[in-house]
Amino acid sequence: MRYLCERGTARYDRGEMRLLSHEAEPHCGAVQSLAQLLRRRRTSAGLSQEEVALAAGLALHTYSSLERGETAVGTLANPTFSTMFRVFRVLDIEVVLT
């Protein structure tokens, strides 16, 4: 996850189609903080990633990408509100909108 906030241009390795670098995202820090929060809450609840994914109605790879803060090709995770609220409900994370 180190390269998520580095400056650079989007370049792909043609052999594997992996993102090598990309422009800094203004919300990169928030994505990483959210990823850490999800992992902490899940492990403190004694749940596996698979259990959280199943309870939230997500594929395991989708939930796993949320905890990493990135997708399989290295772009920032960008879930929908619906996805996040389902995960929050499973992990008993209270969301307060003001």
Backbone as numpy.savetxt, mean C-alpha at the origin, in Angstrom:
# Nx Ny Nz CAx CAy CAz Cx Cy Cz
11.19 -0.41 -1.01 10.37 0.79 -1.01 11.23 2.04 -1.01
12.52 1.91 -0.95 13.41 3.06 -0.90 13.25 4.02 -2.06
13.06 3.48 -3.24 13.06 4.33 -4.42 11.76 5.08 -4.65
10.76 4.84 -3.84 9.47 5.47 -4.09 9.52 6.99 -4.07
10.39 7.56 -3.24 10.40 9.01 -3.10 11.59 9.66 -3.80
12.36 8.90 -4.52 13.51 9.47 -5.20 13.07 10.28 -6.41
13.87 11.26 -6.74 13.61 12.05 -7.93 14.14 11.30 -9.15
13.55 11.55 -10.27 14.02 10.90 -11.49 12.89 10.83 -12.50
13.09 10.09 -13.52 12.05 9.94 -14.53 11.60 8.49 -14.55
10.42 8.28 -15.08 9.89 6.92 -15.16 10.69 6.15 -16.20
11.34 5.10 -15.77 12.11 4.24 -16.66 11.76 2.81 -16.34
11.57 2.02 -17.35 11.22 0.62 -17.14 12.31 -0.27 -17.69
12.60 -1.32 -16.97 13.51 -2.36 -17.44 12.70 -3.21 -18.42
13.05 -3.17 -19.67 12.26 -3.86 -20.71 12.14 -5.36 -20.47
13.14 -5.96 -19.87 13.09 -7.40 -19.64 12.03 -7.78 -18.62
11.91 -7.03 -17.56 10.98 -7.40 -16.49 9.84 -6.41 -16.33
9.87 -5.30 -17.04 8.86 -4.25 -16.92 8.70 -3.76 -15.48
9.82 -3.67 -14.78 9.79 -3.13 -13.42 10.12 -1.66 -13.46
9.44 -0.89 -12.65 9.72 0.54 -12.56 11.05 0.72 -11.86
11.95 1.44 -12.50 13.27 1.67 -11.92 13.30 2.95 -11.10
12.59 3.97 -11.54 12.51 5.22 -10.79 11.34 6.03 -11.34
10.90 7.01 -10.58 9.83 7.88 -11.05 9.87 9.19 -10.29
9.14 10.15 -10.80 9.10 11.45 -10.16 8.57 11.32 -8.73
9.07 12.17 -7.86 8.60 12.16 -6.47 7.11 12.47 -6.44
6.39 11.74 -5.65 4.96 11.97 -5.49 4.75 12.84 -4.26
3.88 13.84 -4.33 3.69 14.71 -3.17 3.12 13.98 -1.96
2.44 12.87 -2.18 1.83 12.13 -1.07 2.63 10.88 -0.70
3.86 10.79 -1.13 4.68 9.61 -0.89 4.82 9.31 0.60
5.08 10.31 1.41 5.22 10.11 2.85 3.95 9.57 3.48
2.81 10.05 3.02 1.53 9.58 3.55 1.31 8.12 3.19
1.67 7.73 1.99 1.51 6.33 1.57 2.37 5.42 2.43
3.60 5.82 2.68 4.49 5.01 3.51 3.99 4.93 4.95
3.49 6.05 5.49 2.95 6.05 6.85 1.74 5.13 6.96
0.87 5.19 5.96 -0.31 4.33 5.95 0.10 2.86 5.87
1.07 2.55 5.04 1.55 1.17 4.91 2.06 0.65 6.26
2.82 1.48 6.96 3.35 1.08 8.27 2.22 0.90 9.29
1.22 1.79 9.25 0.08 1.67 10.16 -0.66 0.36 9.93
-0.92 0.01 8.69 -1.64 -1.23 8.38 -0.88 -2.44 8.91
0.42 -2.48 8.68 1.22 -3.62 9.15 1.20 -3.70 10.68
1.38 -2.57 11.34 1.37 -2.56 12.82 0.03 -3.05 13.37
-1.06 -2.53 12.83 -2.39 -2.92 13.33 -2.67 -4.40 13.05
-2.28 -4.87 11.88 -2.51 -6.27 11.54 -1.72 -7.19 12.46
-0.44 -6.90 12.64 0.38 -7.79 13.47 -0.03 -7.72 14.93
-0.42 -6.54 15.41 -0.86 -6.45 16.81 -2.18 -7.18 17.03
-2.97 -7.32 15.98 -4.23 -8.08 16.07 -4.00 -9.57 15.88
-2.76 -9.95 15.56 -2.44 -11.36 15.36 -3.02 -11.94 14.09
-3.20 -11.10 13.08 -3.79 -11.55 11.82 -2.73 -11.68 10.74
-2.97 -12.58 9.81 -2.09 -12.69 8.65 -2.60 -11.74 7.56
-1.77 -11.47 6.58 -2.22 -10.66 5.45 -3.40 -11.34 4.75
-3.33 -12.65 4.65 -4.41 -13.39 3.99 -5.73 -13.23 4.74
-5.69 -13.27 6.06 -6.92 -13.11 6.86 -7.53 -11.72 6.67
-6.69 -10.70 6.67 -7.19 -9.33 6.47 -7.77 -9.19 5.07
-7.05 -9.68 4.08 -7.53 -9.59 2.70 -8.88 -10.27 2.55
-9.02 -11.47 3.08 -10.27 -12.21 2.98 -11.41 -11.46 3.66
-11.17 -10.97 4.87 -12.20 -10.25 5.62 -12.61 -8.94 4.93
-11.67 -8.32 4.22 -11.95 -7.06 3.54 -12.46 -7.28 2.11
-12.49 -8.53 1.67 -12.96 -8.82 0.32 -11.96 -8.44 -0.76
-10.67 -8.58 -0.43 -9.61 -8.22 -1.37 -8.78 -9.44 -1.74
-8.13 -9.36 -2.87 -7.14 -10.38 -3.22 -5.92 -10.17 -2.32
-5.23 -11.25 -2.00 -4.05 -11.15 -1.15 -3.02 -10.18 -1.72
-2.77 -10.24 -3.03 -1.77 -9.34 -3.62 -2.18 -7.88 -3.50
-3.48 -7.61 -3.49 -3.95 -6.23 -3.33 -3.65 -5.73 -1.92
-3.99 -6.54 -0.92 -3.71 -6.12 0.45 -2.21 -6.01 0.69
-1.46 -6.96 0.19 -0.01 -6.94 0.35 0.59 -5.66 -0.22
0.07 -5.21 -1.35 0.59 -3.96 -1.95 0.30 -2.76 -1.06
-0.81 -2.80 -0.32 -1.11 -1.70 0.60 -0.10 -1.64 1.73
0.29 -2.80 2.25 1.28 -2.83 3.32 2.68 -2.46 2.83
2.95 -2.69 1.58 4.24 -2.29 1.01 4.22 -0.83 0.58
3.03 -0.31 0.33 2.91 1.06 -0.16 3.20 1.17 -1.65
3.25 0.04 -2.32 3.55 0.04 -3.74 2.94 -1.17 -4.42
2.79 -1.06 -5.72 2.26 -2.17 -6.51 3.41 -3.09 -6.91
3.08 -4.17 -7.58 4.09 -5.14 -8.00 5.11 -4.55 -8.96
4.73 -3.53 -9.72 5.67 -2.91 -10.66 6.39 -1.71 -10.06
6.16 -1.45 -8.77 6.90 -0.41 -8.08 6.28 0.97 -8.06
5.05 1.11 -8.54 4.39 2.41 -8.45 3.73 2.54 -7.08
3.45 3.77 -6.67 2.81 3.97 -5.38 1.44 3.31 -5.34
1.12 2.70 -4.22 -0.21 2.13 -4.03 -1.22 3.28 -4.09
-2.33 3.06 -4.75 -3.34 4.10 -4.91 -4.73 3.47 -4.81
-5.09 2.98 -3.61 -6.38 2.29 -3.46 -7.55 3.26 -3.48
-8.73 2.71 -3.73 -9.94 3.53 -3.67 -10.32 3.75 -2.21
-11.19 4.73 -1.97 -11.69 4.96 -0.61 -12.42 3.72 -0.11
-13.19 3.10 -1.00 -13.94 1.91 -0.62 -13.00 0.82 -0.11
-11.92 0.59 -0.82 -10.94 -0.42 -0.40 -10.37 -0.08 0.96
-9.96 1.17 1.13 -9.35 1.56 2.40 -10.33 1.46 3.55
-11.57 1.87 3.36 -12.53 1.79 4.45 -12.85 0.35 4.82
-12.83 -0.56 3.86 -13.02 -1.98 4.19 -11.86 -2.50 5.02
-10.64 -2.11 4.66 -9.46 -2.52 5.43 -9.50 -1.89 6.82
-9.85 -0.62 6.89 -9.94 0.05 8.20 -10.94 -0.65 9.10
-12.06 -1.08 8.54 -13.08 -1.76 9.35 -12.52 -3.08 9.89
-11.84 -3.83 9.06 -11.27 -5.11 9.50 -10.23 -4.90 10.59
-9.40 -3.87 10.44 -8.32 -3.62 11.40 -8.74 -2.70 12.55
-10.02 -2.37 12.60 -10.57 -1.52 13.66 -9.82 -0.19 13.75
-9.64 0.43 12.59 -9.01 1.75 12.52 -10.12 2.77 12.36
-10.21 3.69 13.30 -11.25 4.72 13.25 -10.81 5.84 12.31
-11.71 6.23 11.44 -11.44 7.33 10.51 -12.35 8.49 10.89
-11.74 9.64 11.11 -12.50 10.84 11.46 -12.29 11.86 10.35
-13.35 12.23 9.68 -13.29 13.24 8.63 -13.81 14.56 9.19
-13.05 15.60 8.98 -13.47 16.91 9.49 -13.62 17.90 8.37
